[in-house]
Amino acid sequence: MKLERTELSLIGVAVAVAILAQFSPNWLVFTLTLAISTALVVMGVVMLMRAGLVSFGQGLFYCLGGYAVGLGGRFLGITDALMLVGLGVGVTVAISMVLGLLVTRYREIFFAMLSLAFSMILYGVLVKSHDLGSTDGFGVVDWSILGYQPGTGESGTRAALLLALVIALAIALFLNRYFKSSLGLACEAIRENEVRVEYMGISRQQVLYINYVIAAAIGSVGGSMTALTAGHVDPTMAYWTISGEFVFIAILGGTGHVAAPFIAALIFTLVRTYAVELAPNAWQMILGIVLLLIILFLPKGIWSLFTRKRRTAS
């Protein structure tokens, strides 16, 4: 299979980040890993947005992935990171296949609120579960990768980054092909005019259902990687503010390219980190101002800067 220019660029950037990470401070590696994990969840939000749907409940799948990692190690004795991530994907796909039958029948604010409702239901259940630590959550067991035990400290942080890079690259390459496939293009057609799509003989319900399940699975991977990196899970992963952050980042980056969520997630993570440090009582206002400026001057997201340069050059 011949790789496209975009795919070669993604591979090059991933390799460059992996090399630079070996010479970067531990805090930066940790921050970058969390940004990549967040970007994976945002990719799911972007998939839904490209179909004309905005989800304020993507934290549901983010939390399912994280808790699958925690519970898999705690009760099932699984320590391999890939198996834990796979467990999270399996659980999430099963649940999303059931929920998708209902939520994909709705549009606009109804879809957004219904997805949010399911996320908050999970949050309420976890908060009341004292065996799972209630509001405090619980720690994730020490994990390994194909028998290799990275341990804690710098070695564990760098191993988590490399794992996140490999997984993120694989998903980005897949989505780059998916967006250009008949199914991905059908999602964009549904966003523009659902009736015409039906007249073409395409089932909009089936397209949206498949898109919803794939977005849920990718969101689960982001939650799993966050749990492996941070070493802890708690119910706030399903809280509505977390889902709001994912939508914030999706708007910040735009939906024009698979790399946009990763750039936006890194910018968001760095801005929030320094905003909390410099203005702990006003960091939400700083993020709000950033979003307002993006909406005013870059309504199609940060990625529109690259497309503008391309058009100018041509």
ZIBELBEL-V440340 format. One record per run of one state. SS is the DSSP state (H for helix, E for strand, C for the rest). FROM is the first residue (numbers start at 1). TO is the last residue. If there is no record, write none. Layout:
ss=SS from=FROM to=TO
ss=SS from=FROM to=TO
This chain:
ss=C from=1 to=4
ss=H from=5 to=21
ss=C from=22 to=25
ss=H from=26 to=50
ss=C from=51 to=58
ss=H from=59 to=75
ss=C from=76 to=79
ss=E from=80 to=80
ss=H from=81 to=103
ss=C from=104 to=107
ss=H from=108 to=127
ss=C from=128 to=129
ss=H from=130 to=132
ss=C from=133 to=133
ss=H from=134 to=136
ss=C from=137 to=137
ss=E from=138 to=139
ss=C from=140 to=143
ss=E from=144 to=145
ss=C from=146 to=147
ss=E from=148 to=148
ss=C from=149 to=153
ss=H from=154 to=180
ss=C from=181 to=181
ss=H from=182 to=192
ss=C from=193 to=193
ss=H from=194 to=199
ss=C from=200 to=203
ss=H from=204 to=230
ss=C from=231 to=231
ss=E from=232 to=233
ss=C from=234 to=234
ss=H from=235 to=238
ss=C from=239 to=239
ss=H from=240 to=253
ss=C from=254 to=259
ss=H from=260 to=278
ss=C from=279 to=282
ss=H from=283 to=297
ss=C from=298 to=303
ss=H from=304 to=313
ss=C from=314 to=314
